[in-house]
């Protein structure tokens, strides 16, 4: 209210406009905060279960981390390179696959065997990273080194094998030789890779006529194996029967043997008993043996023993049977 007694509204002081410096200050603070947040976000990294992380500090390897969340220094002080170590990787030699189709690479598949024949051999190779540090820093291209090494050893082994072995029954041996040679050289090179398996995908001659000839040979071998298996089956069926018959003959022979032994032992015992009786009474035993022998030799003859003493006046009338019969008839 003024001197005249009237009221007047008070006027607010005019607002000051923000200066250019304050805007710059705010922008700088916001930029610094964003930079700090961005750098803080780069301090953490995640490694999955199929990987290992190689950490370098100012370009020097300082650590190898397994799966999980890890911390590293920002601003490029520490850098991380992740390597798939628990993953089986493959190399194709002699062919290039694309889905279900594949294209033959004759520059890799054509080889000369030890008997100067040309064959096309396709190989499938499995490998994995065994040492991530050596894999990253010991060589420029370890996969190319491995591929060239396998090609060299494959040609070396195939070149010392016959064409029959390469195309038919020698594939397992060739695969084993290549695997052993490559593994030994990889240990010497130490490029961070390890060979898992080497397999021959396909092996065939370069012309269709030779392919048909080898198919005929393979068919003949299979037929021979079938005949051999049938013969072995027949042999296995007949052997038990023959063995059973042999066991039966052996048991019968053992029985006869034991029977003869028992009979001989019985005769020996009888002879010893008889000899004991003979030693006690030689005359009586001799007479008994004589009469027993006569009864065995002449089983139908009636034997009468004269027990009268010598010098007796008793007379004997023979045959006695007729007299006994006549007397019986007269009595009737």
C-alpha positions as CSV (number, residue, x, y, z in Angstrom):
1,X,0.0,0.0,0.0
2,X,1.4,3.4,-1.0
3,X,1.0,6.9,0.6
4,X,-2.4,7.4,-1.2
5,X,-3.8,4.4,0.5
6,X,-3.9,2.2,-2.6
7,X,-2.5,-1.3,-3.0
8,X,0.0,-2.2,-5.6
9,X,1.2,-5.7,-6.7
10,X,4.8,-6.4,-5.9
11,X,6.9,-7.1,-9.0
12,X,9.2,-10.2,-9.1
13,X,12.8,-9.7,-9.9
14,X,13.6,-10.7,-13.5
15,X,15.0,-14.3,-13.9
16,X,18.6,-14.6,-15.0
17,X,19.2,-16.7,-18.2
18,X,21.7,-19.6,-17.8
19,X,25.1,-18.6,-19.1
20,X,27.0,-20.4,-21.8
21,X,29.6,-21.5,-19.3
22,X,27.1,-23.4,-17.2
23,X,25.9,-25.2,-20.2
24,X,29.4,-26.3,-21.1
25,X,30.0,-27.3,-17.5
26,X,26.9,-29.5,-17.5
27,X,27.7,-31.1,-20.8
28,X,31.3,-31.9,-19.6
29,X,30.0,-33.5,-16.4
30,X,27.4,-35.6,-18.3
31,X,30.1,-36.7,-20.8
32,X,32.4,-37.7,-18.1
33,X,29.7,-39.7,-16.4
34,X,28.8,-41.4,-19.6
35,X,32.5,-42.2,-20.3
36,X,32.9,-43.6,-16.8
37,X,29.8,-45.7,-17.2
38,X,31.0,-46.9,-20.6
39,X,34.4,-47.8,-19.4
40,X,32.9,-49.5,-16.4
41,X,30.7,-51.6,-18.6
42,X,33.8,-52.7,-20.6
43,X,35.6,-53.9,-17.4
44,X,33.5,-57.1,-17.2
45,X,33.2,-59.9,-19.8
46,X,31.6,-63.3,-19.9
47,X,33.1,-66.6,-21.0
48,X,30.8,-69.5,-21.8
49,X,31.5,-73.2,-21.1
50,X,32.9,-73.9,-24.5
51,X,35.5,-71.1,-24.4
52,X,38.6,-69.9,-22.7
53,X,39.6,-66.3,-22.5
54,X,43.2,-65.2,-23.1
55,X,44.0,-61.9,-21.2
56,X,46.8,-59.6,-22.3
57,X,48.2,-56.6,-20.4
58,X,49.9,-54.1,-22.6
59,X,50.2,-56.8,-25.3
60,X,51.6,-59.5,-23.0
61,X,49.7,-62.6,-22.0
62,X,49.0,-62.5,-18.3
63,X,46.1,-64.8,-17.7
64,X,43.8,-67.5,-19.2
65,X,40.3,-67.6,-17.7
66,X,37.7,-70.4,-17.8
67,X,33.9,-70.0,-18.1
68,X,32.2,-67.3,-16.0
69,X,32.1,-63.5,-15.4
70,X,35.6,-61.9,-15.1
71,X,37.0,-58.3,-14.6
72,X,39.6,-56.6,-16.8
73,X,41.3,-53.2,-16.7
74,X,39.7,-50.6,-19.0
75,X,41.2,-48.1,-21.5
76,X,42.9,-50.8,-23.5
77,X,45.2,-51.7,-20.7
78,X,43.9,-55.3,-20.8
79,X,42.4,-57.0,-23.8
80,X,40.5,-60.3,-24.0
81,X,40.4,-62.8,-26.8
82,X,37.9,-65.7,-26.5
83,X,38.8,-69.1,-28.1
84,X,36.5,-72.1,-28.6
85,X,38.5,-74.9,-27.0
86,X,35.7,-77.4,-26.2
87,X,34.4,-77.5,-29.8
88,X,35.3,-80.2,-32.3
89,X,36.2,-78.6,-35.6
90,X,36.6,-80.3,-39.0
91,X,38.7,-80.2,-42.1
92,X,37.6,-81.7,-45.4
93,X,40.3,-83.1,-47.7
94,X,39.4,-84.1,-51.3
95,X,35.9,-82.7,-51.2
96,X,33.8,-79.7,-50.2
97,X,30.5,-80.2,-48.6
98,X,27.5,-77.9,-48.7
99,X,24.6,-79.3,-46.7
100,X,23.7,-82.7,-48.2
101,X,25.7,-82.2,-51.4
102,X,29.5,-82.2,-51.9
103,X,31.9,-81.4,-54.6
104,X,35.0,-83.4,-55.4
105,X,38.3,-81.6,-55.2
106,X,40.6,-83.6,-57.4
107,X,43.6,-81.5,-56.6
108,X,43.5,-82.8,-53.1
109,X,42.0,-86.3,-53.6
110,X,44.1,-87.6,-56.4
111,X,47.0,-89.7,-55.0
112,X,49.5,-92.3,-56.3
113,X,49.8,-95.6,-54.4
114,X,53.0,-97.6,-53.7
115,X,52.3,-99.9,-56.7
116,X,52.0,-96.8,-59.0
117,X,48.2,-96.7,-59.3
118,X,46.1,-93.5,-59.1
119,X,43.2,-93.4,-56.6
120,X,40.9,-90.7,-55.3
121,X,40.8,-90.6,-51.5
122,X,38.7,-88.3,-49.4
123,X,39.5,-87.6,-45.8
124,X,37.5,-86.2,-42.9
125,X,39.5,-84.7,-40.1
126,X,38.4,-83.7,-36.6
127,X,40.6,-81.5,-34.4
128,X,40.3,-79.1,-31.4
129,X,42.2,-76.3,-29.8
130,X,44.3,-77.7,-27.0
131,X,46.3,-74.5,-26.0
132,X,44.6,-71.2,-26.7
133,X,47.8,-69.2,-26.1
134,X,49.8,-71.2,-28.6
135,X,46.9,-71.1,-31.0
136,X,46.7,-67.3,-31.0
137,X,50.4,-66.4,-30.8
138,X,52.7,-69.2,-31.9
139,X,51.7,-69.2,-35.6
140,X,49.9,-67.0,-38.1
141,X,47.4,-69.6,-39.4
142,X,47.4,-72.8,-37.4
143,X,44.4,-74.3,-39.3
144,X,46.3,-74.0,-42.6
145,X,49.4,-75.5,-41.1
146,X,47.3,-78.5,-39.8
147,X,45.7,-79.0,-43.2
148,X,49.0,-78.9,-45.1
149,X,50.5,-81.3,-42.5
150,X,47.6,-83.8,-42.9
151,X,47.8,-83.6,-46.7
152,X,51.5,-84.3,-46.6
153,X,51.2,-87.3,-44.2
154,X,48.2,-88.7,-46.1
155,X,50.1,-88.8,-49.4
156,X,53.1,-90.3,-47.6
157,X,51.1,-93.2,-46.1
158,X,49.0,-93.8,-49.3
159,X,52.2,-93.7,-51.4
160,X,53.6,-96.6,-49.3
161,X,50.4,-98.7,-49.5
162,X,49.1,-100.9,-52.3
163,X,46.0,-100.0,-54.2
164,X,44.1,-103.0,-52.8
165,X,44.8,-101.9,-49.3
166,X,43.6,-98.3,-50.0
167,X,40.4,-99.5,-51.7
168,X,39.5,-102.5,-49.6
169,X,40.8,-103.8,-46.3
170,X,43.7,-101.4,-45.5
171,X,41.7,-98.3,-44.6
172,X,41.9,-98.8,-40.9
173,X,45.7,-99.2,-41.0
174,X,46.1,-96.1,-43.2
175,X,43.9,-94.0,-40.8
176,X,45.9,-95.1,-37.8
177,X,49.3,-94.4,-39.4
178,X,48.2,-90.9,-40.5
179,X,46.8,-90.1,-37.0
180,X,50.0,-91.2,-35.3
181,X,52.3,-89.3,-37.6
182,X,50.3,-86.1,-37.5
183,X,50.0,-86.3,-33.7
184,X,53.7,-86.7,-33.3
185,X,54.5,-83.7,-35.5
186,X,51.9,-81.5,-33.9
187,X,53.5,-82.1,-30.5
188,X,56.8,-80.9,-32.0
189,X,55.3,-77.8,-33.7
190,X,53.2,-76.9,-30.7
191,X,50.7,-74.7,-32.5
192,X,47.9,-75.2,-30.0
193,X,45.9,-77.8,-32.0
194,X,45.4,-81.5,-31.2
195,X,44.1,-84.1,-33.7
196,X,41.0,-86.0,-32.6
197,X,40.3,-88.3,-35.5
198,X,41.1,-89.0,-39.2
199,X,38.7,-91.0,-41.3
200,X,38.6,-92.0,-45.0
201,X,35.3,-90.9,-46.3
202,X,35.7,-92.5,-49.7
203,X,38.3,-94.2,-51.8
204,X,37.9,-95.2,-55.4
205,X,39.8,-95.5,-58.7
206,X,39.7,-92.7,-61.2
207,X,37.8,-94.5,-64.0
208,X,34.5,-96.4,-64.0
209,X,36.0,-99.6,-65.5
210,X,38.5,-99.9,-62.7
211,X,35.7,-99.2,-60.2
212,X,33.6,-102.1,-61.6
213,X,36.7,-104.4,-61.5
214,X,37.3,-103.6,-57.8
215,X,33.6,-104.0,-57.0
216,X,33.8,-107.5,-58.6
217,X,36.9,-108.3,-56.4
218,X,35.1,-107.0,-53.3
219,X,32.1,-109.1,-54.2
220,X,34.3,-112.2,-54.6
221,X,35.9,-111.6,-51.2
222,X,32.5,-111.2,-49.6
223,X,31.4,-114.5,-51.1
224,X,34.6,-116.2,-49.9
225,X,34.0,-114.9,-46.4
226,X,30.4,-116.3,-46.6
227,X,31.6,-119.7,-47.6
228,X,34.2,-119.7,-44.9
229,X,31.6,-118.7,-42.3
230,X,29.3,-121.5,-43.5
231,X,32.2,-124.0,-43.2
232,X,32.9,-122.7,-39.7
233,X,29.3,-123.0,-38.7
234,X,29.2,-126.6,-40.0
235,X,32.4,-127.3,-38.1
236,X,31.0,-125.9,-35.0
237,X,27.9,-128.0,-35.4
238,X,29.9,-131.3,-36.0
239,X,32.6,-130.8,-33.4
240,X,30.3,-131.3,-30.4
241,X,28.9,-134.5,-31.9
242,X,32.3,-135.9,-32.5
243,X,33.5,-134.8,-29.1
244,X,30.4,-136.5,-27.5
245,X,31.1,-139.7,-29.4
246,X,34.8,-139.6,-28.4
247,X,33.8,-139.1,-24.8
248,X,31.5,-142.1,-25.0
249,X,34.2,-144.3,-26.5
250,X,36.7,-143.2,-23.8
251,X,34.2,-143.9,-21.0
252,X,33.4,-147.3,-22.5
253,X,37.2,-148.1,-22.7
254,X,37.6,-146.9,-19.1
255,X,34.8,-149.2,-18.1
256,X,36.3,-152.2,-19.9
257,X,39.7,-151.4,-18.5
258,X,38.3,-151.3,-14.9
259,X,36.3,-154.5,-15.5
260,X,39.4,-156.3,-16.7
261,X,41.4,-155.0,-13.7
262,X,38.6,-156.2,-11.3
263,X,38.5,-159.6,-12.9
264,X,42.3,-160.0,-12.8
265,X,42.3,-158.9,-9.1
266,X,39.5,-161.4,-8.4
267,X,41.4,-164.2,-10.1
268,X,44.5,-163.3,-8.2
269,X,42.6,-163.4,-4.9
270,X,41.1,-166.7,-5.8
271,X,44.5,-168.1,-6.7
272,X,46.0,-166.9,-3.5
273,X,43.2,-168.4,-1.4
274,X,43.5,-171.7,-3.4
275,X,47.2,-171.7,-2.9
276,X,46.7,-171.2,0.9
277,X,44.4,-174.2,1.0
278,X,46.8,-176.2,-1.2
279,X,49.7,-175.4,1.1
280,X,47.8,-176.8,4.0
281,X,46.5,-180.0,2.4
282,X,48.2,-180.6,-1.0
283,X,46.6,-184.0,-1.7
284,X,43.1,-183.1,-0.9
285,X,43.3,-179.8,-2.8
286,X,44.9,-181.6,-5.7
287,X,42.0,-184.1,-5.8
288,X,39.4,-181.4,-5.5
289,X,40.9,-179.4,-8.3
290,X,41.0,-182.5,-10.5
291,X,37.4,-183.3,-9.9
292,X,36.3,-179.7,-10.5
293,X,38.3,-179.7,-13.7
294,X,36.7,-183.0,-14.9
295,X,33.2,-181.7,-14.1
296,X,33.9,-178.5,-16.1
297,X,35.4,-180.4,-19.1
298,X,32.8,-183.2,-19.1
299,X,29.6,-181.6,-17.7
300,X,27.3,-184.5,-18.8
301,X,29.3,-187.3,-17.2
302,X,28.3,-188.8,-13.8
303,X,31.2,-189.1,-11.5
304,X,31.5,-191.8,-8.8
305,X,34.1,-191.5,-6.1
306,X,35.6,-194.7,-4.7
307,X,36.4,-194.1,-1.1
308,X,37.4,-197.7,-0.3
309,X,40.9,-198.1,0.9
310,X,43.5,-199.9,-1.3
311,X,43.7,-203.7,-0.7
312,X,40.0,-204.0,0.1
313,X,38.2,-207.0,-1.3
314,X,35.2,-204.8,-2.4
315,X,34.5,-205.2,-6.0
316,X,32.9,-202.6,-8.2
317,X,30.4,-203.3,-10.9
318,X,30.1,-200.9,-13.7
319,X,27.9,-199.4,-15.0
320,X,26.2,-198.8,-11.7
321,X,23.2,-196.9,-13.2
322,X,22.0,-199.9,-15.2
323,X,22.1,-202.1,-12.0
324,X,20.2,-199.5,-10.0
325,X,17.6,-199.2,-12.8
326,X,17.1,-202.9,-13.2
327,X,16.8,-203.4,-9.5
328,X,14.2,-200.7,-9.3
329,X,12.2,-202.3,-12.2
330,X,12.2,-205.7,-10.5
331,X,11.0,-204.2,-7.3
332,X,8.1,-202.7,-9.2
